Amino acid sequence: MGTPAFAVPSLEATADVCDLALVVAQPDRPQGRGRRIERPPVAGWASAHGVDLFQPTKIRPPEVLERLAALAPDVVVVAAYGKILPPSFLELPRLGCVNVHASLLPRYRGAAPIQWAIARGERETGVTLMQMEEGLDTGPILAQRRCPILPEDTGVQLTDRLALLGAALLRAELPRLERGELRATRQDDAQATLAPRLTREDGRVDWTRPARELHDRIRAFQPWPGAVCALPTGAPLKILATAVQGGTGPAGTVLAAGSAGIEVASGEGSLLLRAVQPEGGRRMTGAEFVAGHPLAPGARLG
């Protein structure tokens, strides 16, 4: 059970070590500005490989459980499916439902663990294989793999690495689960932190934050919700790449604008905007933007 591209390596790993009876993904939905109906990556993989595919709109109706029960599965592997499974689902497989979660639980329980680990300045994360229960990512831990967060990692880059790490974890541990060799360890709830679902508001740049925190949030929230500030004209400006600097001044004030980029004061230190994207425009360096949109020192960004 999975939906986005993150889950595809886990699906491939499951197919490598198990008799894959069914793939469950969320329904095809409109995507992008054109609102074209697109098939989720997991569903596309199943179709391309001739594996039975099930895309229920809701997960709780009795007929959905009946479809799964008819297979008498030994295990259900879940990776970023996107819906909470009811107890009736969790109790059905002989070995239960196991989840590939992109953090070192109990840290970063929730919908956006990769992004929040970067945004909060963590230097290490990983993947956890856990036995699912009714709580949100609270189930016993079966196995974990660790991974460094590199200084310039974006949400996209780290997601790709953790997707492959999760697949490697499944290849190694699912056979051990079947043989009864994995021992589940209860999570320490006192060490738990949350990684809530991202909102558009998370992408609004608050210049009163320290430059280091802004830098981490900007790279974490790619591609969505991104990082957006307002130019002195009020027009939005996406910030795509930054570097932390030591400048000082009122938060949001342009300190310099030239060949190196746009340096903006923050609540602590300053931030050099190295790559930006104006509304309706393309990605460009800070220097390229300044050449066509002059920003004098002292201008304020919202």
N, C-alpha and C positions, 0 to 999 in steps of 0.2 A: 504494500500500500504506500503510494507516494505520488507526488504531482510535479514539482519543478525539476529543473536540470540538476540541482544538487542531488536528487534521489536516483538519478540514472546509474551512476557507478554502483550504488548499493543494489539496485535491481540486477545489474550485470553480475555482481558478485554472488547474489543469491541464486541466480540461474546457474552459475558455475558449480556450486556445491550442493544444490538441492534439486529435487524434481519440482519445477515451478508449475503449479497448477493453475494459477490465476493472478492477474495483475489488476489492482483496483486503483483508479485515479479519479480526481475530480473531473466534472464535465468540461467539455470544450466551451470556451467563453470568449467574448469580444475582448480584443487587446489593442493597445496603442491608440494613436489619434484617429486612425481610420475605423476603429472599432470592428476590425475584421475578426470573424470567428476563428480561433486558433486552437489546435489540439495541444494539451500539456505535453511536455517532453517525455514523461513516463508513459503516457498513452501512445505517443508516437513510436517509442521503442517497442512496446508490446505489439502494435500493429505491424511494424516492420519485421518482427521476428516470429510472427504467426502464433503468438501466445494469447490465450483467451483474455479478453479485456472487459472490465466492468466499470462503468462510470456513473454510479448512482448520484442523483441530486442531493438526496438526504441519506444519512447512514443509519438512522434509527428505525425505519419501517420494518415490519416483520419479514417481508419478502427479501429484504437485503440480507438479513441474518440467515434466512433459509438458503439463499444462494451460496453463502459461505459454508454453512453447515453441511450441505450436500457433498462438499469436497472432503470432509473429515480431515482437515489439515493438521499436520504435526505442529507447525509453527506459522505465525503470521509475522512477517518482517515489515516494520513501518519506518519510513524515512521521509519527513516533511510532507506528510499527507495533507495536513491543513484542517483536519476536523478532529474533535475529541471523540474517542471511541467509547461507547457505552459499556457497562459491565457485561452485558450479554455477549459482546464481541470478545472482550478480554478473557472470558472464561472458556471460550469455545475450543481453541487449539490445545492439543495434548501438552505441548511445551509452553503454552501461553503466547502472548504477543510481546515481541521485543522491538525496541525502538533505537535507531541510530540518532543520537542527539549531538549537535555540534558544539559541545562545551565539555568541560571537566566538571560534571555534576558533583556536588550540589550547586556549584556556581553557575549562574546564568540559566536558570530555568525560564522557559517561555519561548515566545515566537521568533525573537531576533537575537539569538545568543552570539552570533558571529559579529554583527554590527556593534552591539553594546560592549563586547570585549575590547574591540579596537577603540571605540569612543571613550572608554573609561581608562585608557592607557595601559591595559594589560600587556605583558610581554610574553605570555604563554597561554595557550588554549589547547584544545584537543577534541576528541570525539569519545562519546560514551555509548556502550551497548547496555541498555537497561531493560529490566523486566517491567512491563507496563502495568500500572494500576490506575485507579480512578483519579488520583491527584494529578496536578500539572507537573509532569517530569519529576515525580517524587518516588518512582519505583526503585527497587534494589538494583545496584550496579553489578553487571556481569563482567565487564571488561572495559578498559580505557586505553587510548593511545594519545600521547602528548605531541604538541606541535608549537614551535616558536612563532610569535607574531613579529614579523620583520618591521623595521622602522618606517618603511614607506608602503606597507601593505594597505591595499584598499579592501573594501568589503567584497568586491568582485574577486580579487586575487586570493584572498583567504578562503572564500567560499569554495573556489575551485580546488584548493589544496586539501581542505577538510573533506570534500566530497570523495576524493581519492583515498584519503586516510580512512574514512568510514567504510569504504569498499574493502580495503585491506583488512580491517578489523573483522568484517563479516566473513571473509574467506577463511580467516584463521580460527574464528571462534564459533561459527555456526556448527561445524562438525563436532566440536568439543561439547557444545550444548546438547546435541543429539546423543552423544555418548555419556552424558551425565557428568562431565568433568568440570563444569563451571559452578563455582560457588557464589551465590548472590550475597552482596554486602549491603546492608541498609545504609541509606544516606544519612549524614549528620545534618539535620534540619537547621541547627544553629549556625552552620556555615553557608546556608543557602543565600543566593542573591537572585534577583529577577531581571529578565530581559524582555520587557513588554513589547508588544507589536509596535512597529514604527508608524508615525503619523506624519503628515505634511508639516506640521508645526515643528517637528524635530529638525527639519531642514532649514529653518530660519536662523540666520547667523545673528547671534547676540554678541556684539563687540565688547560687552563688559566682561565676558569670560576671558580667562588667561589664554594667551596665544597658543600654548601647548595643547590646551583642551580643544580650542577651535580647530587646530591642525588635525587632531585625532578624530574629531567628529566629521570633519570634511572628508577625510579619506574613508571613514567608516560607512558613511551614508551614501556611498556610490553603489549602484546607479540610482537608487531611490531611498529616501526622498530627495537626495542631493543636498546641496548647500546653496542658499540663495540670500543675497543681500540687496539693498536698494541703492541705486546711484543717486546723486544729488537731484537728478531730474525726476526721481521716483520710479524709473524703469528698473525692472529686476535684472540682476546679474548673477549667473551661476558661477560658483567658484569650484574649480576642478582640481587644482594642485597648488600647494602652498609650502612655505618653509618658515620656521620659527626664527624671529629676529629679536634683537634687544632694544628696539626703539621705544621711546616713551612719548606720551601725549594723551589728550582726551580720547576716550574709547570711540572708535569709528572714524577718526581723523586720518586723512591721507597725509603721510609723512614725506613720501617721495614717490615719484612716478617717472620711470624712464626705461632704459634698456634692460635693467634687472627685473622689472616688474612693477607692481604697485604695492608699496609698503603702507600698512594700515595699523594704527595704534589699537591695542586691545586693553582689557582690564589689567593685564600683566604682560609686558613685552609688546612685540608687534608681530604682524603676520605679513609675509611677502606673498602676494598673489602671483603665482608663476603661470597659471593657465586658467582662463575664464571662458565663458560663453554668454554673449549678450542675447537678449530676447530675439528670437527669430534668426539668430546668426549661427556661425560655426564655432567650434573650439579654436582658440587662439592663445598665444602667449600674452602675458600681461603687457609686454612691450608693444605687441601688435595692437592690442586694444587701445593703449594710450595714444598711439599714432593717429588713430581715427576718432578717438573720444578723449580729448585732453582733460586731465584731472590735475588741477593745481594743488600743491601742498596747502593744507588747511581745509580742503573740501571734506564734507562729511558723508559717510556711507551709512545708510540706515540698516 
